[in-house]
Amino acid sequence: MDKILIVEDEQDIAELIKVNLQELPVQVEHCLTGELALEKIEKHDYKLVILDVMLPGISGLDVCRKVRESKPEQVIIMLTSRDSEIDRVLGLELGADDYMAKPFSVRELQARIRTQLRRIHLTIEKNTQLKSLSAPEQYLTLGQLQIDNLTHRTLLAGKELDLTSTEFDLLLYLASHPEQVFSREQLLSSVWGYHHSGYEHTVNSHINRLRNKVEKNVNKPEIVQTVWGVGYKLSKQGVAA
């Protein structure tokens, strides 16, 4: 059974989430502080962490940053205040896979969690299948970009990229369709699995994070390019340079 950790200092909100997650086949744990969250995440394997930004002591943003240093593959959904755009931006820039703004719809949170768990299990299933496949099917090579579907190891010009699970999925999707332009809505649907609008900023932040790791000059991106008025694409010429 999948384990989920809720990091929330407001007991009533944590209980609300726990009660509504009973409909899902998951095991839920809860802690009140960022310090305890870091201890738990280090010792246990959680499929998903639901992390509040405003915590006593270590903030959720600091927890997110520290977790990304030790477990870059850990999936994190951050909870932010409705009027705190800066927290959402910082959370995504620090490595959160997604965010929910308080007050949030419980049904939407359930849908987000289902989607993230489905992504995780699809990745596990794909990796199991890849173990029996030949090398050409396991690897994607495009210019100087090399992506190992099985190990999630990614090299660019011989240098290994330190990607989160969502960054990897985003890069793999773009690299699998080089030169094809995708809108934010299309990427949100194809990479995150969300079929509703309103969270396109998630895509923007992940594109920015990805560029920080693959571009020589983030102000003049050559690999992950913006097609103004349309969306984003991965340039064959960019990865060949």
Phi and psi in degrees as GROMACS dihedral restraints (atoms count N, CA, C in turn):
[ dihedral_restraints ]
;  ai    aj    ak    al  type     phi  dphi    fc
    3     4     5     6     1   -67.2    20    10
    4     5     6     7     1   139.2    20    10
    6     7     8     9     1  -104.5    20    10
    7     8     9    10     1   133.9    20    10
    9    10    11    12     1  -122.8    20    10
   10    11    12    13     1   136.4    20    10
   12    13    14    15     1  -109.5    20    10
   13    14    15    16     1   125.3    20    10
   15    16    17    18     1  -100.8    20    10
   16    17    18    19     1   123.8    20    10
   18    19    20    21     1  -113.3    20    10
   19    20    21    22     1    99.6    20    10
   21    22    23    24     1  -152.7    20    10
   22    23    24    25     1   123.7    20    10
   24    25    26    27     1   -84.9    20    10
   25    26    27    28     1   -13.6    20    10
   27    28    29    30     1   -89.3    20    10
   28    29    30    31     1   108.3    20    10
   30    31    32    33     1   -60.1    20    10
   31    32    33    34     1   -38.3    20    10
   33    34    35    36     1   -66.1    20    10
   34    35    36    37     1   -38.4    20    10
   36    37    38    39     1   -67.9    20    10
   37    38    39    40     1   -42.8    20    10
   39    40    41    42     1   -60.8    20    10
   40    41    42    43     1   -42.3    20    10
   42    43    44    45     1   -66.0    20    10
   43    44    45    46     1   -37.9    20    10
   45    46    47    48     1   -61.3    20    10
   46    47    48    49     1   -43.9    20    10
   48    49    50    51     1   -65.0    20    10
   49    50    51    52     1   -45.4    20    10
   51    52    53    54     1   -60.3    20    10
   52    53    54    55     1   -44.6    20    10
   54    55    56    57     1   -61.0    20    10
   55    56    57    58     1   -43.0    20    10
   57    58    59    60     1   -78.6    20    10
   58    59    60    61     1   -14.9    20    10
   60    61    62    63     1   -85.8    20    10
   61    62    63    64     1    -4.8    20    10
   63    64    65    66     1   -64.5    20    10
   64    65    66    67     1   -21.8    20    10
   66    67    68    69     1   -72.7    20    10
   67    68    69    70     1   -17.3    20    10
   69    70    71    72     1  -100.0    20    10
   70    71    72    73     1   151.0    20    10
   72    73    74    75     1   -79.0    20    10
   73    74    75    76     1    69.2    20    10
   75    76    77    78     1  -134.2    20    10
   76    77    78    79     1   157.2    20    10
   78    79    80    81     1  -105.3    20    10
   79    80    81    82     1   123.5    20    10
   81    82    83    84     1  -109.4    20    10
   82    83    84    85     1   132.3    20    10
   84    85    86    87     1  -119.6    20    10
   85    86    87    88     1   156.9    20    10
   87    88    89    90     1  -137.6    20    10
   88    89    90    91     1   140.8    20    10
   90    91    92    93     1  -140.0    20    10
   91    92    93    94     1   158.1    20    10
   93    94    95    96     1   -97.1    20    10
   94    95    96    97     1   -19.1    20    10
   96    97    98    99     1  -128.9    20    10
   97    98    99   100     1   158.7    20    10
   99   100   101   102     1   -67.5    20    10
  100   101   102   103     1   -35.9    20    10
  102   103   104   105     1   -60.2    20    10
  103   104   105   106     1   -46.6    20    10
  105   106   107   108     1   -67.9    20    10
  106   107   108   109     1   -35.0    20    10
  108   109   110   111     1   -60.5    20    10
  109   110   111   112     1   -44.5    20    10
  111   112   113   114     1   -61.9    20    10
  112   113   114   115     1   -38.7    20    10
  114   115   116   117     1   -64.2    20    10
  115   116   117   118     1   -45.3    20    10
  117   118   119   120     1   -65.7    20    10
  118   119   120   121     1   -44.1    20    10
  120   121   122   123     1   -65.6    20    10
  121   122   123   124     1   -32.6    20    10
  123   124   125   126     1   -69.4    20    10
  124   125   126   127     1   -36.5    20    10
  126   127   128   129     1   -89.1    20    10
  127   128   129   130     1   -27.0    20    10
  129   130   131   132     1  -123.8    20    10
  130   131   132   133     1   162.1    20    10
  132   133   134   135     1  -104.1    20    10
  133   134   135   136     1   111.1    20    10
  135   136   137   138     1  -106.8    20    10
  136   137   138   139     1   133.5    20    10
  138   139   140   141     1   -66.9    20    10
  139   140   141   142     1   -31.6    20    10
  141   142   143   144     1  -151.2    20    10
  142   143   144   145     1   141.5    20    10
  144   145   146   147     1  -119.8    20    10
  145   146   147   148     1   125.1    20    10
  147   148   149   150     1  -100.7    20    10
  148   149   150   151     1   112.0    20    10
  150   151   152   153     1  -121.0    20    10
  151   152   153   154     1   118.1    20    10
  153   154   155   156     1   -76.7    20    10
  154   155   156   157     1   143.2    20    10
  156   157   158   159     1   -72.3    20    10
  157   158   159   160     1   -47.1    20    10
  159   160   161   162     1   -87.7    20    10
  160   161   162   163     1   100.4    20    10
  162   163   164   165     1  -127.6    20    10
  163   164   165   166     1   151.3    20    10
  165   166   167   168     1   -69.6    20    10
  166   167   168   169     1   143.1    20    10
  168   169   170   171     1    77.4    20    10
  169   170   171   172     1  -124.5    20    10
  171   172   173   174     1   -68.1    20    10
  172   173   174   175     1   127.4    20    10
  174   175   176   177     1   -75.2    20    10
  175   176   177   178     1   163.9    20    10
  177   178   179   180     1   -61.4    20    10
  178   179   180   181     1   -33.1    20    10
  180   181   182   183     1   -64.1    20    10
  181   182   183   184     1   -42.0    20    10
  183   184   185   186     1   -68.2    20    10
  184   185   186   187     1   -37.4    20    10
  186   187   188   189     1   -60.8    20    10
  187   188   189   190     1   -46.3    20    10
  189   190   191   192     1   -58.4    20    10
  190   191   192   193     1   -45.8    20    10
  192   193   194   195     1   -62.0    20    10
  193   194   195   196     1   -45.1    20    10
  195   196   197   198     1   -67.1    20    10
  196   197   198   199     1   -39.2    20    10
  198   199   200   201     1   -64.2    20    10
  199   200   201   202     1   -39.7    20    10
  201   202   203   204     1   -62.8    20    10
  202   203   204   205     1   -28.6    20    10
  204   205   206   207     1   -72.9    20    10
  205   206   207   208     1   -34.2    20    10
  207   208   209   210     1  -101.5    20    10
  208   209   210   211     1   -33.1    20    10
  210   211   212   213     1  -135.3    20    10
  211   212   213   214     1    76.3    20    10
  213   214   215   216     1   -61.4    20    10
  214   215   216   217     1   -21.3    20    10
  216   217   218   219     1   -84.9    20    10
  217   218   219   220     1    -8.5    20    10
  219   220   221   222     1   -63.4    20    10
  220   221   222   223     1   129.1    20    10
  222   223   224   225     1   -85.3    20    10
  223   224   225   226     1   129.4    20    10
  225   226   227   228     1  -131.3    20    10
  226   227   228   229     1   128.7    20    10
  228   229   230   231     1  -110.6    20    10
  229   230   231   232     1   123.7    20    10
  231   232   233   234     1   -96.5    20    10
  232   233   234   235     1   144.0    20    10
  234   235   236   237     1  -105.3    20    10
  235   236   237   238     1   124.3    20    10
  237   238   239   240     1  -126.8    20    10
  238   239   240   241     1   165.3    20    10
  240   241   242   243     1   -73.3    20    10
  241   242   243   244     1   148.5    20    10
  243   244   245   246     1   -56.5    20    10
  244   245   246   247     1   -37.5    20    10
  246   247   248   249     1   -98.6    20    10
  247   248   249   250     1    11.6    20    10
  249   250   251   252     1  -108.4    20    10
  250   251   252   253     1    76.2    20    10
  252   253   254   255     1   -62.8    20    10
  253   254   255   256     1   -35.4    20    10
  255   256   257   258     1   -63.8    20    10
  256   257   258   259     1   -36.9    20    10
  258   259   260   261     1   -65.9    20    10
  259   260   261   262     1   -39.3    20    10
  261   262   263   264     1   -63.7    20    10
  262   263   264   265     1   -46.1    20    10
  264   265   266   267     1   -62.3    20    10
  265   266   267   268     1   -47.8    20    10
  267   268   269   270     1   -63.1    20    10
  268   269   270   271     1   -41.1    20    10
  270   271   272   273     1   -60.0    20    10
  271   272   273   274     1   -45.1    20    10
  273   274   275   276     1   -68.2    20    10
  274   275   276   277     1   -39.3    20    10
  276   277   278   279     1   -66.6    20    10
  277   278   279   280     1   -30.4    20    10
  279   280   281   282     1   -81.4    20    10
  280   281   282   283     1   -12.8    20    10
  282   283   284   285     1   126.8    20    10
  283   284   285   286     1     6.4    20    10
  285   286   287   288     1   -64.7    20    10
  286   287   288   289     1   142.2    20    10
  288   289   290   291     1   -78.9    20    10
  289   290   291   292     1   -25.6    20    10
  291   292   293   294     1  -165.3    20    10
  292   293   294   295     1   173.3    20    10
  294   295   296   297     1  -144.5    20    10
  295   296   297   298     1   156.3    20    10
  297   298   299   300     1  -128.2    20    10
  298   299   300   301     1   135.6    20    10
  300   301   302   303     1   -96.2    20    10
  301   302   303   304     1   132.7    20    10
  303   304   305   306     1   -81.1    20    10
  304   305   306   307     1   144.4    20    10
  306   307   308   309     1   -73.1    20    10
  307   308   309   310     1   142.0    20    10
  309   310   311   312     1  -116.9    20    10
  310   311   312   313     1   159.9    20    10
  312   313   314   315     1   -77.2    20    10
  313   314   315   316     1   125.5    20    10
  315   316   317   318     1   -61.6    20    10
  316   317   318   319     1   -39.0    20    10
  318   319   320   321     1   -63.2    20    10
  319   320   321   322     1   -38.3    20    10
  321   322   323   324     1   -68.3    20    10
  322   323   324   325     1   -39.7    20    10
  324   325   326   327     1   -62.0    20    10
  325   326   327   328     1   -42.9    20    10
  327   328   329   330     1   -58.6    20    10
  328   329   330   331     1   -43.1    20    10
  330   331   332   333     1   -63.4    20    10
  331   332   333   334     1   -41.3    20    10
  333   334   335   336     1   -63.3    20    10
  334   335   336   337     1   -43.0    20    10
  336   337   338   339     1   -65.3    20    10
  337   338   339   340     1   -44.5    20    10
  339   340   341   342     1   -57.6    20    10
  340   341   342   343     1   -43.2    20    10
  342   343   344   345     1   -63.4    20    10
  343   344   345   346     1   -45.9    20    10
  345   346   347   348     1   -64.5    20    10
  346   347   348   349     1   -41.8    20    10
  348   349   350   351     1   -65.5    20    10
  349   350   351   352     1   -37.7    20    10
  351   352   353   354     1   -63.3    20    10
  352   353   354   355     1   -42.1    20    10
  354   355   356   357     1   -60.2    20    10
  355   356   357   358     1   -43.9    20    10
  357   358   359   360     1   -61.6    20    10
  358   359   360   361     1   -46.4    20    10
  360   361   362   363     1   -71.1    20    10
  361   362   363   364     1   -33.1    20    10
  363   364   365   366     1   -64.5    20    10
  364   365   366   367     1   -38.5    20    10
  366   367   368   369     1   -64.6    20    10
  367   368   369   370     1   -43.2    20    10
  369   370   371   372     1   -62.8    20    10
  370   371   372   373     1   -43.8    20    10
  372   373   374   375     1   -64.2    20    10
  373   374   375   376     1   -42.8    20    10
  375   376   377   378     1   -62.9    20    10
  376   377   378   379     1   -41.1    20    10
  378   379   380   381     1   -65.1    20    10
  379   380   381   382     1   -36.4    20    10
  381   382   383   384     1   -63.9    20    10
  382   383   384   385     1   -42.2    20    10
  384   385   386   387     1   -66.8    20    10
  385   386   387   388     1   -38.5    20    10
  387   388   389   390     1   -65.0    20    10
  388   389   390   391     1   -27.4    20    10
  390   391   392   393     1   -61.3    20    10
  391   392   393   394     1   -25.0    20    10
  393   394   395   396     1   -99.2    20    10
  394   395   396   397     1     1.3    20    10
  396   397   398   399     1   -95.2    20    10
  397   398   399   400     1   166.5    20    10
  399   400   401   402     1   -77.7    20    10
  400   401   402   403     1   162.9    20    10
  402   403   404   405     1   -55.6    20    10
  403   404   405   406     1   -43.0    20    10
  405   406   407   408     1   -59.0    20    10
  406   407   408   409     1   -28.9    20    10
  408   409   410   411     1   -82.2    20    10
  409   410   411   412     1   -21.7    20    10
  411   412   413   414     1   -81.4    20    10
  412   413   414   415     1   -30.6    20    10
  414   415   416   417     1  -109.4    20    10
  415   416   417   418     1   144.9    20    10
  417   418   419   420     1  -118.6    20    10
  418   419   420   421     1   121.6    20    10
  420   421   422   423     1  -120.6    20    10
  421   422   423   424     1   126.4    20    10
  423   424   425   426     1  -139.4    20    10
  424   425   426   427     1   104.4    20    10
  426   427   428   429     1    60.0    20    10
  427   428   429   430     1  -125.8    20    10
  429   430   431   432     1   -91.3    20    10
  430   431   432   433     1     5.7    20    10
  432   433   434   435     1   -96.5    20    10
  433   434   435   436     1   125.5    20    10
  435   436   437   438     1  -125.8    20    10
  436   437   438   439     1   124.6    20    10
  438   439   440   441     1  -122.1    20    10
  439   440   441   442     1   125.4    20    10
  441   442   443   444     1   -98.5    20    10
  442   443   444   445     1   108.9    20    10
  444   445   446   447     1   -62.4    20    10
  445   446   447   448     1   -29.3    20    10
  447   448   449   450     1   -80.5    20    10
  448   449   450   451     1   -50.6    20    10
  450   451   452   453     1   -92.3    20    10
  451   452   453   454     1    -9.6    20    10
  453   454   455   456     1    63.9    20    10
  454   455   456   457     1    21.7    20    10
  456   457   458   459     1   -83.6    20    10
  457   458   459   460     1   129.2    20    10
  459   460   461   462     1  -127.5    20    10
  460   461   462   463     1   129.5    20    10
  462   463   464   465     1  -119.1    20    10
  463   464   465   466     1   139.5    20    10
  465   466   467   468     1  -129.9    20    10
  466   467   468   469     1   116.2    20    10
  468   469   470   471     1    53.8    20    10
  469   470   471   472     1    38.9    20    10
  471   472   473   474     1    82.5    20    10
  472   473   474   475     1    -5.9    20    10
  474   475   476   477     1  -100.4    20    10
  475   476   477   478     1   129.9    20    10
  477   478   479   480     1   -75.6    20    10
  478   479   480   481     1   135.5    20    10
  480   481   482   483     1   -95.9    20    10
  481   482   483   484     1   136.2    20    10
  483   484   485   486     1   -95.1    20    10
  484   485   486   487     1    93.4    20    10
  486   487   488   489     1  -109.9    20    10
  487   488   489   490     1   145.5    20    10
  489   490   491   492     1   -75.1    20    10
  490   491   492   493     1   170.4    20    10
  492   493   494   495     1   -62.1    20    10
  493   494   495   496     1   -38.8    20    10
  495   496   497   498     1   -73.3    20    10
  496   497   498   499     1   -38.9    20    10
  498   499   500   501     1   -60.2    20    10
  499   500   501   502     1   -41.1    20    10
  501   502   503   504     1   -62.3    20    10
  502   503   504   505     1   -47.5    20    10
  504   505   506   507     1   -60.8    20    10
  505   506   507   508     1   -39.6    20    10
  507   508   509   510     1   -66.0    20    10
  508   509   510   511     1   -46.7    20    10
  510   511   512   513     1   -64.1    20    10
  511   512   513   514     1   -42.5    20    10
  513   514   515   516     1   -62.2    20    10
  514   515   516   517     1   -40.7    20    10
  516   517   518   519     1   -65.4    20    10
  517   518   519   520     1   -46.6    20    10
  519   520   521   522     1   -64.4    20    10
  520   521   522   523     1   -41.8    20    10
  522   523   524   525     1   -69.9    20    10
  523   524   525   526     1   -25.5    20    10
  525   526   527   528     1   -75.6    20    10
  526   527   528   529     1   -14.3    20    10
  528   529   530   531     1  -132.4    20    10
  529   530   531   532     1    61.6    20    10
  531   532   533   534     1   -60.0    20    10
  532   533   534   535     1   140.1    20    10
  534   535   536   537     1    72.8    20    10
  535   536   537   538     1    -5.4    20    10
  537   538   539   540     1   -84.7    20    10
  538   539   540   541     1   132.7    20    10
  540   541   542   543     1   -93.1    20    10
  541   542   543   544     1   131.1    20    10
  543   544   545   546     1  -120.5    20    10
  544   545   546   547     1   136.2    20    10
  546   547   548   549     1   -74.3    20    10
  547   548   549   550     1   165.8    20    10
  549   550   551   552     1   -61.2    20    10
  550   551   552   553     1   -38.6    20    10
  552   553   554   555     1   -63.9    20    10
  553   554   555   556     1   -40.1    20    10
  555   556   557   558     1   -65.9    20    10
  556   557   558   559     1   -41.4    20    10
  558   559   560   561     1   -67.3    20    10
  559   560   561   562     1   -39.9    20    10
  561   562   563   564     1   -59.8    20    10
  562   563   564   565     1   -40.1    20    10
  564   565   566   567     1   -73.2    20    10
  565   566   567   568     1   -45.2    20    10
  567   568   569   570     1   -79.0    20    10
  568   569   570   571     1   -36.7    20    10
  570   571   572   573     1   -93.3    20    10
  571   572   573   574     1   -45.1    20    10
  573   574   575   576     1   -89.8    20    10
  574   575   576   577     1   -25.1    20    10
  576   577   578   579     1    83.6    20    10
  577   578   579   580     1    17.9    20    10
  579   580   581   582     1   -96.5    20    10
  580   581   582   583     1   128.7    20    10
  582   583   584   585     1  -110.5    20    10
  583   584   585   586     1    31.9    20    10
  585   586   587   588     1  -139.0    20    10
  586   587   588   589     1   155.7    20    10
  588   589   590   591     1   -89.8    20    10
  589   590   591   592     1   174.8    20    10
  591   592   593   594     1   112.1    20    10
  592   593   594   595     1   -12.6    20    10
  594   595   596   597     1  -125.5    20    10
  595   596   597   598     1    30.1    20    10
  597   598   599   600     1   -64.1    20    10
  598   599   600   601     1   -22.1    20    10
  600   601   602   603     1   -61.9    20    10
  601   602   603   604     1   -27.0    20    10
  603   604   605   606     1   -57.2    20    10
  604   605   606   607     1   -43.4    20    10
  606   607   608   609     1   -64.1    20    10
  607   608   609   610     1   -47.0    20    10
  609   610   611   612     1   -54.4    20    10
  610   611   612   613     1   -47.5    20    10
  612   613   614   615     1   -65.4    20    10
  613   614   615   616     1   -39.3    20    10
  615   616   617   618     1   -70.1    20    10
  616   617   618   619     1   -36.0    20    10
  618   619   620   621     1   -61.1    20    10
  619   620   621   622     1   -43.8    20    10
  621   622   623   624     1   -61.9    20    10
  622   623   624   625     1   -43.5    20    10
  624   625   626   627     1   -64.6    20    10
  625   626   627   628     1   -41.4    20    10
  627   628   629   630     1   -63.5    20    10
  628   629   630   631     1   -42.4    20    10
  630   631   632   633     1   -62.4    20    10
  631   632   633   634     1   -36.6    20    10
  633   634   635   636     1   -60.3    20    10
  634   635   636   637     1   -22.5    20    10
  636   637   638   639     1  -102.2    20    10
  637   638   639   640     1   -18.9    20    10
  639   640   641   642     1  -115.8    20    10
  640   641   642   643     1   -18.3    20    10
  642   643   644   645     1   -94.5    20    10
  643   644   645   646     1   144.6    20    10
  645   646   647   648     1   -71.8    20    10
  646   647   648   649     1   -35.8    20    10
  648   649   650   651     1  -137.0    20    10
  649   650   651   652     1   106.2    20    10
  651   652   653   654     1   -65.7    20    10
  652   653   654   655     1   -21.0    20    10
  654   655   656   657     1   -78.9    20    10
  655   656   657   658     1   -16.4    20    10
  657   658   659   660     1  -134.7    20    10
  658   659   660   661     1    70.1    20    10
  660   661   662   663     1   -63.2    20    10
  661   662   663   664     1   133.5    20    10
  663   664   665   666     1  -109.5    20    10
  664   665   666   667     1   -19.7    20    10
  666   667   668   669     1  -100.0    20    10
  667   668   669   670     1   -62.7    20    10
  669   670   671   672     1   -94.6    20    10
  670   671   672   673     1    99.1    20    10
  672   673   674   675     1  -102.4    20    10
  673   674   675   676     1   148.9    20    10
  675   676   677   678     1   -92.2    20    10
  676   677   678   679     1   130.4    20    10
  678   679   680   681     1  -105.6    20    10
  679   680   681   682     1   102.3    20    10
  681   682   683   684     1   -57.8    20    10
  682   683   684   685     1   132.1    20    10
  684   685   686   687     1    83.9    20    10
  685   686   687   688     1    -5.4    20    10
  687   688   689   690     1  -123.3    20    10
  688   689   690   691     1   -62.5    20    10
  690   691   692   693     1   166.8    20    10
  691   692   693   694     1  -135.3    20    10
  693   694   695   696     1  -130.5    20    10
  694   695   696   697     1   155.5    20    10
  696   697   698   699     1  -148.2    20    10
  697   698   699   700     1   161.6    20    10
  699   700   701   702     1  -101.8    20    10
  700   701   702   703     1   125.8    20    10
  702   703   704   705     1   -89.1    20    10
  703   704   705   706     1   125.6    20    10
  705   706   707   708     1   -60.4    20    10
  706   707   708   709     1   -40.6    20    10
  708   709   710   711     1   -64.4    20    10
  709   710   711   712     1   -36.7    20    10
  711   712   713   714     1   -63.5    20    10
  712   713   714   715     1   -44.0    20    10
  714   715   716   717     1   -80.6    20    10
  715   716   717   718     1   -13.0    20    10
  717   718   719   720     1   -85.7    20    10
  718   719   720   721     1   -19.9    20    10
